[in-house]
Amino acid sequence: MDKKIEFLKEVIERGMGIYGPEIMENMLKESGIEMDIEGNIIFKTSEPEAMKKFFDKYSSITPVAKMNLQMLAKKHKILLS
Amino acid sequence: MTTYNEHEPHLIRGTEDIYWVGFADRKVGFSNNPYLIVDGDEAMLIDPGSRAPEHYRIVHNKVAKVLKGDFEKIKYMMVQHQDPDLCAALPLFEVIVDPDVKIYAQSRSALFLRYYGVNSEVIPIEDGDEFIFKSGRKLTFITTPYVHFAGSHVTYDHKTKSLFSSDIFGAFSINWSLYANEYYLEAFKAFTEPYIGSKKALLKALEKISKFEIKRILPQHGSIIDKDIDKYLEAAKNLDVAQWL
């Protein structure tokens, strides 16, 4: 699996714990990202644009989510813009 | 499903005398969980928490409600490591509880309590030490070095088979509930992966904890776990800790 997608999936999983499903689903929807029932990621806009929008939202609500995002980026060796 | 009002002290389900007297800061996604054991005419306050007025006021008022204002019933306080989110309120409580209050802390944390302005007697504890209430109720202290501090310990209450787990099994969540919900495992990972610095230390702590029959886990942050205990113990073994290296 593309390492960026793997990273995104793990961020979404953690987000379910940090934010709960309702906030996470809204955040994904507003960012143009969908997840099908098999867990596949579908981008409604360009992948970099959707990801940036999602990560910005994810890290803007609480510092603990921002720290979590940074840590997972480090783990997956992803450079956040 | 247990109903509770988070603005009131809560008697932990399945127990007769352990109260949650904490609060959840949903803006940050960080809950603070001091607990109060009331055993006959003696009480122990565990990890009393923050001294920020908006935090201390909540814990103080909840303890007051449980004890009907009789703070002197608190003969003992215990802190499971030296961090301010557990210990900073010690000097505020020590002036209203029993004047002869004893404070229990692992020896490597006990050193630092004076820096909070604590004046009461501090009893340093070591691995396997026991505390016994007048009733005969026994607590066992289990040191958990480097999880996440050299002076960390957890505490097992034999009467209720409850583990006061300090930062182990804590969580970050703005979706907080007092009892762990179906998403708690991920919230637990979000807290634990960056805050525990050594897998070896974590596995050692889990090995020591696993020797006890545990009915509920009462962490200092996050939610109380009283179902699927084995699932959480197993998940903890497989965590990718020290991810902030």
Interface residues (C-beta under 8 A of the other chain):
Chain A: E13 R14 G15 M16 G17 I18 Y19 G20 P21 I23 I61 T62 P63 V64 A65 M67 N68 M71 L72 K74 K75
Chain B: K27 V28 G29 F30 A171 F172 S173 I174 N175 Y183 Y184 L185 E186 A187 F188 K189 A190 F191 E193 P194 D240 Q243 W244
